[in-house]
């Protein structure tokens, strides 16, 4: 099977992106990455099974492992194991036992070889947050479609680079804001979209995590706002079809002027109340906590003609997000596969990821300053090539263009 826009021969985008992909590989968009293998043209007898490399076997990774095994059109051809992964329960060890290849994440050569294989079609990334951007770029550069857990990257520059890479290569890049696929949240959006509750005035969300995450996770998750709040920021913005213009954060027990608590490090606070003001006037309040008796997820949207509610909380029931959002994870994976097969665009866009990143960053700024933070809503600057590190062919083209410049 060849590599390119789709690993399925009937995709209408194959011809369109064939030449673009060849140009892309030789461009400077991937200046810090080695050139990919030369892949053969698309085979007319491509198999109907999408072969996927799974990165990470934490809680999210185990969900993907089960869901991929449950489908008839996907196969986990390899697993890349990350450090500090928790022990697997017996049922997951059984699923892992049938995976043909297991590679340690620290072995860059082996990982790159897996992604470069002709029969590797996609990568599902459930690795630590700080690895997302690098692994996404490596997979895309080697012709693999990517489903990556949120957030895609910790910097706007990396968000742009990843989407630039996917678009240039004609590959699917799907970012795992899975709340958008939850049936109850989709019902809320439908009620807002159809005007059932009139114009939204306020939104209240409650997101209380359970159980308390281990220290190894907290050290790499990016803090409460990029890890937890980002989900609420994304799906509330999506429901409202609006963007945040200002942010204020209050953290119980933490004074902005005194940075002397352990949980304050890297913005890993246990509790926070976030206020978001949207462009069209709606105000949202997010209650976030890592401490709870069970996994608590609620949302209420109040309009000038009614309200819509999603309240799924059973006090004392010891469950977490794998159980609460089981249907959402399945629907998210199904949407990803359909995007690969049909060429349909992913639900989460570049602009969505940029917006979530900016708001999460503003939350951190507000927490440390104790003040409202206004977001810069101007379009993001484009990603520019760096001349000093560009390939010789790019430098030659640049010099030629300058020599022929007439104004």
N, C-alpha and C positions, 0 to 999 in steps of 0.2 A: 504494500500500500504506500502510495506517495504522500508527500506532505504539502500542505498549502491551505487554501481557504476552508475546505471541508474534507474530511476523510471519507466521505461518501460520494461516489462518482456522479450522482444525479444532481448535485447542488448547482443552482444556476450561477453561483458566484465563482466557480472554479476558473472559468476562462478569463473573467474580468481581472482576477487578482494574480493570475499566473505570472505575468511579467512584472507586476508591482512587487511581488514577493522576492523575485530575483534581484531587483534593484534595491530592495530594502536590506537584504543580507549584506550588500556591499556598501551600504550607507554608513553614516557615523552615528546613527541613533543608538547603536550598541557599542560605543567606543570602548567600554570596559569589559566587553565579553568577547570570547574567541569566536571565530567564524564557525557556522554550523556546517555539518556534513552536506555534501551535494546529494539531494534526494532524487529518486527516480520519478518520472511522471506518474500521474494518477493511474492506478490500475483500473481496468473496466470490470474486474472481478473482485472488488473490495469486499471483505466480510461485513456482515451486518452488526457485528459486535464491536462496541467501542472499548478499546483496551486502555486502561487507565493506571497511572502510577499514583498511589496514595501517599501523601506526606503527612506523617504524624498519627499517633494512636492514642491521643488524649481523649477527652470526652467527646469533642466534636469529631475527631478522626474515627472513633469507634462507631459513631452514628453513620458516617459515610461508608465505613467498611460494611456494615450490615445492609444499608440501603443499596449499595452497589452489588452486593452478592444476591440480593433479593430480585434484581432485575434480570430479564433474559437478554437484554441488549447491551449490557456492560459487563466487563471483566476486570477485576483487580489483577493486573499482570505483575505488579511489584509493589512493595511497601518500603518506604524510606523511613527508618526509625530515628526519632529525635531523642536527644538526651533527656534524662529525668522524666521519662514517660511513666505513668502509674502502671501497676500490674494489671494485666488483662483478666477479666472474668472468664470462667470456663467456656461460655458460649462463643466469646470472641476469639479465644485461643483456638477453638475448633475451626472458625472461619479463616483465621490467619494461617492455619496449617496447610490449607490448600493453595495458598498464594505461592507462586513458583519462585519468586525472587524476593529477598529481603536485604536491604542495603543500609549501612550506617550513614547518617546524614553528614558525618565528618569526612566521608570519602568522596571528595568532589569529583574525582575521575569516574568513579562508578556511577554516581548520580547523573553526571552529564552523559555518560554512555547510555543509561536507561532512557533519558529524555530524547536522545538522538536516534534511537532505534526506529527503523521504518514501521514497525508494528506497534509503536507507542503512539496513541492518538491524542491523549489528554492527560492533564495532571489535576488532581484535587489536592489543594493545599490546606491542611489543618495543623500547620506547624506554628511555633511561637510567633507572635505579632512581628517581632523585629526581623524575621526571616522572610516575610511575605513578599516584599518588593523584589528582593534579589532572586528568590526562587521563581517568582512570576516571570521576570525578565529572562531567566535561564530557560524556562520552559517555552516561552513564546519564541525566543531566538532559535530554538531547536524544532519549531514547527508544531508545538503542542497547544491545543486549546486549554484554557485554564478556568477552573472554578476555585476561587480562593476565599477563605474565611475573611470576614471583616476584621480590622480595617485593611484595605489594600496596601497602604503604606503609611509611614509616619510623617512624611514630608510631602508638600504639594508638588515639588519637583519630581519625586518618585511616582506620584499618581499620574502626572502628565507623561512621564517616560513609559510607564506600563501601558497606558491607553494608546500612546503614539505607536508603540511596538505592535500591539494587537491590531490596530487599524491598518497599519502599513502592511502587515503580513496577511490580513484577511482572516484573522483567527478570532475565536470567541473568547472574551474575557468577562467572566461573570463573578461579581463580588457578592459574598454571602451575607447580605442584609436579609436574613431569612424571615424576619417578622412580616415582610411584605407578602409572604406566601401563606401566612397563617389564616385559616378560614374566618376566624372571629374578627381579626383585624381588617381583612378584606371586606367584611360586612360593614364595619365602621366606615371605611372609605366609600363604599357604595352609597351609604346613607348621606354622606357629605356631598358626593358627586351629583346625586340626583336631587339635592335640595330638600330632602326630607326634613332636615332640622333647620333649614334656613341658612343664614350666614353664620359661620362659626365665630363665637366670641371668645370662649376660653376652652382650654384643654387641660386635663389633669391625668398624669400617668403615675403609676406606682410600679417600680421595678426593684424587688428585693431578692437578692441572690441566695441560693442555698445549695450545698453546704458552703462553709467558708473556704475560700481557695487556699491551696498550699503556698508556702513561701516561694517555691521555685516558679510558680505561675505568676505571682505578684511581681516578681523581679523582672519579668519579660513581657507583661501584658500591656504596658503603656499607660497605666494609671486608670482610675475610675472613669474618667471622661472618655478616653479613647476605647476603653474596653466595654463598659456597661452603658454609659449615657449615649454613646454613638448609635445604639439601636433605637432608642427612643427619639433621638434627634432625627434620624433618618425616617422612621415610619410616620412620625407626626408631621414632618415636612411633606412627606408623600401623600398622606391623607388630606392635608390642607391644600396641596398643590401650591405651596408658598415657601418663601425663604426667610430665614431668621436675620434680623437687622441688629439686634442687641441682646446681650446676655448678662445675667447676674447670678452669682453662686453664693450660697450660704452653707458653711460647714459647721455643724454642731461641735462645740468644744475646741475649735481651731481658730485662733486669732491670726489674721493675716500678718500682723507685726511680729509674731512669735513662732519661729519654725523649730520647735523643740519636741515634736512628737514623732515617734517612729513611723506611724502610718502616713505622716505628711510627706515622706520621701517619695519622689517621683509621682506626686499627686495621688498616691494610693491611700486615700482616706476611706473610711468605712461607710460614711453617710454623707449625703449632700442633697441640698434642695436647689434646683436649677430653674431659673425663670427665663423664658424665651419670648421676645417680642418679634412678631412676624410683620412682614412688609404691609399686608393688608389690614393690620390692626389686631389680629388674634393674639392672645397671650396664653402661653402654655407653662404649666408648672410640673416639673419632673421630680418625683421623690425617689431617690436612689439609695440603696443600702446593700452592703455585703453580709449583713447580719439579719437573719430571719429564722423563724421556726419551720418554714417551708418556702418553696419557690412561689413568689407572689407577683402576678402580672395583671395590672388593671389599667384601663384607659376610659376616660369619659370626655366626650366632645359636646359642649353646650352651645347651641345655636340660638338665634333670636326667635325660632319657631319650634324648638324642641331639643331633645338631647339623645345621644347615642352612647351606649355603654358596652364595655367589654370587661367583665369582672370574673376572672377565673382564679379563685383562691380557696383552698380547703385547709383551714388551720390545723396544724399538727400532722398533716399528711407529708411524709418525708419523700419528696420527689424534687427533681430539678429540671433544667431546661431540656434534657433529652426526652423526657416524658411530655412536658408541656408543649414543646414545639415539634413533636414527632411528625405530624402531618406537614408542617411547614418545611422541614428538612427534605421530606420525600418530594414535595411539590417543587422545591428549589432544584433538586437534582434532575427531576423530570424536565423542567424548563431548560436547564443547561443542555441536556441531551438533545432536546428539540431544536435548540439554537444551533448546535453542531450539525444536526441532520439537515435542517431546512435553510440555514443561513439567517434566521430571524435574529434581530438585535436583542441583546440581554436587557433585562428590566432595569437594572441599576446602571446608570450612565457615569461618564467621567464627571459631569457637573454635580451629580449626586454625591460622589465620593469627595470632591473638592469641598462642597458645602458642609458635609459631615465633619471633615477634617478641620475646617475653619471654625466651626462652632465649638468643637471639642477643645481646640486650642484656646478659643476665647474663654471657655469655662475655666481653664487653668489660670489664665491671666486674671479673671475676675476673682478667683479664689485667693490668689496671692495678693491682690490689691484691695479687695473688699469693695470694689466699685463696679458699676455697670460698664461693660465693654461694648463698644459699637464696632460692628464688623465692616470691613472694607468690602463693599459689594461690587466694586469694579471688576470687570473680567480679569481672569488670571493672565499673567504675561505668558507668552509662548515659550516653549522650551528651545533654547538656542544651542547650536553646536559649538563645541569648544575647539578653536582652531589648533591650539597647541597639541592636542591629543588626537586630532583627526587623522584618518588614513591618508596616505600620500596622494591617492587619486582625488580625494575631496579637496586637499590643499591645491592641487594642480588646477582643478576646475575653478576654484576661487581666484587664483592668480590670473587665469585666463580671462575670467569675467571682469576683473579689475582693469586688466590691460586694454580690454575692448570698450570699457566704459567711456561714454561720450559726454556725460554731464556730471 
